[in-house]
């Protein structure tokens, strides 16, 4: 005779047994059909209402608008360039689709989660994405304080540990030595 807990464990194992292959098949189909590239486009990122504030802060940042006209798209910072890491990140992003489509947080709940989501997004930005555009040998920081910071932290600290607001912050007048 099975206990209620035993039946519950069997049910969970059975769900995982069919859910895992289904998820793997869907993920494979997702990548094989080019959906990965499509969902990496800035236009796709802008299509969700939850992203309005994020898009606005990006458009007002140095990476969204600047005098040179060079724009960093969402994928330039948020999607790894290495194929293996890219696949892992894109598979993980399926959770966002689930939350958006199934959980459907209210505006209040989403605003409450925003700081944590922003911290998580920043923590996953790979330095290689920064270095694909920024050549540290050619871009010398303006102030002595910034030069010292770069000489002591490059290679030992993530770029976003100092430049955490560079992609999603309104431009403000910088003070000497201030890091953005």
C-alpha positions in Angstrom: 0.0 0.0 0.0 1.5 3.3 -1.1 1.4 6.3 1.2 0.2 9.7 0.1 3.8 10.9 0.1 4.9 7.8 -2.0 2.1 8.6 -4.6 3.1 12.2 -4.6 6.8 11.3 -5.3 5.7 8.9 -8.1 3.6 11.6 -9.6 6.5 14.1 -9.5 8.9 11.5 -11.0 6.4 10.7 -13.8 6.0 14.4 -14.6 9.7 14.9 -14.8 10.1 11.8 -16.9 8.0 13.2 -19.7 8.6 16.9 -19.1 12.4 16.8 -19.5 12.4 15.2 -23.0 9.6 17.5 -24.1 11.6 20.6 -22.8 14.7 19.3 -24.5 12.8 18.7 -27.8 11.3 22.2 -27.6 14.7 23.8 -26.9 16.3 21.9 -29.8 13.5 23.0 -32.1 13.8 26.6 -30.8 17.4 26.8 -31.7 17.2 24.9 -35.0 14.5 27.2 -36.4 16.4 30.4 -35.8 14.2 31.6 -33.0 17.3 32.1 -30.9 18.6 34.8 -33.3 15.1 36.3 -33.6 14.7 36.6 -29.8 18.2 38.2 -29.5 17.1 41.2 -31.5 16.5 44.5 -29.7 13.1 44.8 -31.4 12.0 41.5 -29.8 13.2 42.7 -26.4 11.2 45.9 -26.8 8.1 44.0 -27.6 7.2 43.1 -24.0 5.5 45.8 -21.9 7.6 44.7 -18.9 10.7 46.0 -20.8 9.4 49.6 -21.3 11.5 51.0 -18.4 14.6 49.0 -19.4 14.3 50.1 -23.0 13.9 53.7 -21.9 17.0 53.7 -19.7 19.0 51.9 -22.5 17.9 54.5 -25.0 19.1 57.3 -22.7 22.4 55.6 -21.9 25.7 56.0 -23.7 25.2 52.5 -25.2 21.8 53.5 -26.6 22.6 56.9 -28.0 25.9 58.7 -28.3 27.7 61.1 -30.6 29.5 58.4 -32.6 26.2 56.8 -33.6 27.4 53.3 -32.5 24.7 51.5 -30.6 25.1 48.4 -28.4 22.1 46.2 -29.0 20.6 44.0 -26.3 22.4 40.9 -27.5 25.8 42.8 -27.6 25.8 42.9 -23.8 23.3 40.2 -22.6 24.0 37.2 -24.9 27.3 35.4 -24.7 29.3 35.2 -27.9 30.5 31.6 -27.2 28.0 29.2 -28.7 27.8 26.8 -25.8 27.2 29.6 -23.3 24.8 31.3 -25.7 22.7 28.1 -25.8 22.7 27.8 -22.0 21.6 31.4 -21.6 18.9 31.1 -24.2 17.5 27.9 -22.6 17.5 29.7 -19.3 15.6 32.6 -20.8 12.7 30.2 -21.4 11.8 30.8 -17.8 11.1 34.5 -18.7 8.6 33.3 -21.3 7.0 31.0 -18.7 6.7 33.9 -16.2 5.4 36.3 -18.8 2.8 33.8 -20.2 1.8 31.6 -17.2 2.7 33.4 -14.0 1.8 36.8 -15.3 2.9 39.0 -12.4 1.0 42.2 -11.8 2.6 45.6 -12.4 3.1 45.9 -8.7 4.8 42.5 -8.4 7.0 43.2 -11.4 8.1 46.6 -10.0 8.9 44.8 -6.7 11.1 42.3 -8.5 12.8 44.8 -10.8 15.9 45.5 -8.6 16.6 41.8 -8.2 16.1 41.2 -11.9 18.4 44.1 -12.8 21.1 42.8 -10.4 20.8 39.3 -11.9 21.0 40.6 -15.5 24.1 42.6 -14.7 25.8 39.7 -12.9 25.5 37.6 -16.0 27.1 40.0 -18.4 30.4 38.5 -19.7 33.4 40.7 -19.9 34.1 39.2 -23.3 31.0 41.0 -24.5 32.4 44.3 -23.3 35.8 43.6 -24.8 34.3 42.8 -28.2 33.6 46.6 -28.6 36.0 48.2 -26.0 39.7 47.9 -26.7 41.4 48.5 -23.4 44.7 49.3 -25.1 43.1 52.1 -27.2 40.6 53.5 -24.7 42.5 55.2 -21.9 40.4 56.5 -19.0 40.3 60.2 -18.7 41.2 60.8 -15.1 44.1 59.5 -13.0 41.7 57.8 -10.6 40.1 55.9 -13.5 43.5 55.0 -14.9 44.5 53.5 -11.5 41.2 51.6 -11.2 41.7 50.1 -14.7 45.3 49.2 -14.1 44.4 47.4 -10.9 41.1 45.8 -11.7 41.2 44.7 -15.4 41.3 40.9 -15.4 40.5 40.6 -11.7 37.0 42.3 -11.5 34.1 42.1 -13.9 33.6 45.2 -16.0 30.1 45.7 -14.6 31.4 45.7 -11.1 32.5 49.3 -11.7 30.5 50.2 -14.8 27.2 48.8 -13.5 24.9 51.6 -14.8 26.5 52.2 -18.2 23.9 50.3 -20.3 20.8 51.4 -18.5 21.0 54.7 -16.8 20.1 58.2 -17.8 23.2 60.3 -18.7 24.2 62.6 -16.0 27.0 65.1 -15.7 30.0 63.1 -14.4 32.3 64.5 -11.7 36.0 64.0 -12.0 36.9 60.4 -11.2 33.3 59.2 -11.1 32.7 55.8 -12.7 29.8 55.1 -15.0 
